[in-house]
Each structure stands twice: as structure tokens, then as C-alpha cells.
Amino acid sequence: MTASVTAPVSVRGLRRWVRRSQSAHRERGEALGNYYFAVLFVLIVGGIVHKQIAAVLWPAEPNASELAGDSLMLVLAGGLYLALRRLGPLALSRPAASWLLTAPVSRRRLLLPSLWTALAGAALAGTVGGLAVLGHVAARPVPGTDGLLPLVGALLGGALLLVALGAQAGRRWSAWSDHVAYLVTAVGLAGLVVDSAVGAPRPDAGWPAAPLVTALGGALALVVTVLLVLAVRRLATTPNERILEASKTAGTLFDSAYGMEPSFVTEMVERRYWAHRKLSSRRLWSRVPVLVAQDLLLLRRRPRRVLWVAGAATLPALLTHLPAWILGVAVLFGGLIAGGVTAGTIRTDAGNPVLLRLLGLSSRRAIGQRLWVPGVLSGLWYATALTLLWALGDLPAGPWWALGLALGPVGAAATMRKARAGFVDNGLLPLDTPMGSVSTGPVLAAVAGLDVLLLGLPTVVQIAQGGPLSWTGVVVQAAVAGIGMRAYLNATTETDRVELSGR
């Protein structure tokens, strides 16, 4: 018996065969059409909002301190690395993942185009971040050597991508790198909050220091070169399941953007989070209602998210330089973040009410029990955020902690409304505007939950007026929140119905 050895097949030839054998509805020029659409979209949107983008990246005068600039660089670096880790970063298109990943082709040649694309995207993100930091902090005019900060940002973005690529291959240090990125992001956010509270001085005309920028750029160039050589040599060792997972993520993001359906991303994030957890059975607390006990168990199993939500209570302090009404609206939006910690159970009930039928719970009893934990979390978040703003001197005297607790029902009702929204209804009639036709379904889905936040309008008015807070204002807000939450519960549930979706 003679063993037959299969010779490697050319990637280019196999790609050509896949393109020829595609279904009839897939045109040969589809890829070029996608690139054309993407470039045209960027040009049109850029032509409309290019002044606003320029004002954000490069204001007329620097408006941030050196502490804010350093903190912003930490936030951008940590956030970029975490984003790359969530995206893959190495992914393939759906046809390539289906046909070429397991084919007898050179894996290095197969994955190299994706590596160059990801490297270019990370370098572009780093360049934009470096340009924003330079525009907000550096004095005018910027010396030529100091203006190399965007190039340093591009090199840093490339280095972070290559580190994330090594972590994607399943290295032992991948989990530790995520922890470090979380820590760096948290330190950067803390620095921004401290800068907003103490008013750090603006840097002189010598920031950033030219020798430091030059040395950092040279070191990063050397690091990127070494990591790139190692990445190309070890590119074929990336496991198939990691590449497939990244390809699913990219496909889900594309589907969500193309179909204007954000629930695809939400479901993917929830499913991926629990797929990587090893859970043991625990008995629910018998002294509280069963659905409240389930929410408490979910809260106990997500300690990291609870810590991030608690830390987010300091973020409204970054907006104190904006008009007071914007600060009030931002505080109201924070209740959705706090209440959304346990929103996964609400979406599960709305999508599959079998458990509610087995428990013999009507929709009114189920929603009534689900409101407790989001209400407590939102109330505590509001109380912490408002108390911190008062302690920093950004709010006048008054019982702001009590007003925050009174806002708890508002955050709970808004969280419930958003979680029960379901899929986008694309069958609704579009709206004709001067800018063209706008689909009604995505607009209604985008404001789901935000409309309930109107119950917090007394708080926004109180913050916008800037006067001292009295107990009368707290009572008025508590009454509006309680009556509004009760009206929402009665209007969207029934005592003889189980289904929760579509409300």
C-alpha cells in the first residue's frame, strides 16, 4: 500500500475557484461594490460633519491640562486594546471562514491580508487618538518634533494589535493582559475625574517634550518591528476556533449595522460572556420572590460589571464644563447603565416566556418582580453620582442623595422598556425629511427606554436652574417617578397574560 501525499494548494487558485462557484445571486463585483459604498459613505458623512469632527479633534485653542492629556492617552490605549481583544483581532470573511480555513492551503498566506487590514485599522485609530490628545493639550503653534505624537499613536496602535494577536492565539498571559488593560483604562478615567475636580494647570509650550516623543517613537518602532516579525512567523498557530469566533463577531456587527438591529450585538455579548464561564448550581434565596432572587444571583455572578458601573458614577463629573441641562440629561442616562446589569433576564423572559408559565406568573407579576433589582441599582447609582457632584461643588446645597434614590423607579422603568423592545420593526412606513427618507422602525427602537427617562424631567429642571434643592423637589420627583412606573406597569402588562415582548 502506498500513501498518497496531498500537495498544498495555491490560495489564489482556491480563492478564484470559490468566487466562480458562488451562488448566482452573488455578483463578481460585490467586493468592489462594498468598497465603493464604504468610501462614498465616508465622503458624504465627512462632507456633512467635517467641521464638527475637526472641532472635536483639533479645537481652536487647547482646553485640557497635562494630567488630562496623560489620562486620555491611558484611556485610549486601554480601550483600544480591549476593543481589539473583543473583535479578535484576526478575522476572516464568511466565505473564507467556511471554505478556506480548513482547506489544505497555506494558513500564513490566508491570514496575512486580514493581518494587514487589522494593522492599518489599529494604526489609524492610534493616529486619530494621538491627534486628539495633541489638539486638546499642546500649545499653539505646535513644534515640528512635538507634532510627531500622532505618529507615536499609530505605532502604539500597531503594537497593541500585535499584542492582542498574540493573546488571541491562546497564550498563557492573555487573561493577565486583559486585566492590565482594564486597570490602565480605570486609572485613565480616574485621572480625568481628578483633573475635572481639582482643575490641573495647563502645560507650557514645551509639551510634549521633544526628546521624550522622539525616544518613545523610536522604541515603539523597534517593538512593532520585532512583534510583527514574530506575528508573521507564528500566524499559522492561531487556533481555528479563535478565528471563527472573531469572524462571527465581525459578521454580527455587519449584520447589526446593515439591518439596523442592535439586539444582535446585545445577544452576542451575553451569549459569549456566559459561554466562557464555569458556573455551579446555587439555591435561590427563598425569602424574596423567585425572579428577584434570580436577578440577585445574576448580580452576584457579574462582579466585574458591578465594579465598572460603580466607577461610572464618577463620570458625570467630567461634564461639569457643559451646560447644566446637559449634565442633568447625562445623569439620567446613567440609570440605564446601572439598571442594565440584570437586563439579560428580562430579555430572556420576553423572548421565551416558558419559565414564567411553569412558575405560574402573569406578565404583571413578572415585570413587578423584575423591577426591584434595577430600581435599587439605579437609585444607588443616581444617589452616588449626584452626591459626588455636590461634594465637588458642582451642585448647590440640598439633599441630592435623596433625589437620587427617588430617581430609582425611573431607571428601572427605562431599563425594562428598553429590554422588552424586541427586534426592530422594519415594516413601518418611512418618514420623509429634507435629508431623505428615514426608516421609522430603527428610530422607534433607538428611543425605546429613553422616552421613559422623561419621568426624570423634574431633576433635569432642578439641575438646570442651579438653585438649592429642597425636600419639596425630592417629593415631586418621587411622586412623578412612582406614578410613572406604576402607569407603565399597568399599561404594558396583564394579570391573565404571560407574553412580555412587543411592549
Secondary structure, DSSP 8 states (H G I E B T S, - for coil): --------B-HHHHHHHHHHTS-TTS-TTHHHHHHHHHHHHHHHHHHHHHHHHHHHHS-SS----HHHHHHHHHHHHHHHHHHHHHH-S----HHIIIIITTSSB-HHHHHHHHHHHHHHHHHHHHHHHHHHHHHHHS-SS--TTGGGHHHHHHHHHHHHHHHHHHHHTT-TTHHHHHHHHHHHHHHHHHHHHHHHHHT-----TT-S-HHHHHHHHHHHHHHHHHHHHHHHHTGGGS-HHHHHHHHHHHHHHHHHHHHT-THHHHHHHHHHHHHT---------TTS-HHHHHHHHHHHT-HHHHHHHHHHTTGGGGGTTS-HHHHHHHHHHHHHHHHGGGHHHHHHHHH-THHHHHHT--HHHHHHHHTHHHHHHHHHHHHHHHHHHHHTTSS-SS-HHHHHHHTHHHHHHHHHHHHT--S--TTS--EEETTEEE-HHHHHHHHTTTTGGGGGHHHHHHHHH-----HHHHHHHHHHHHHHHHHHHHHH--TT----TT-
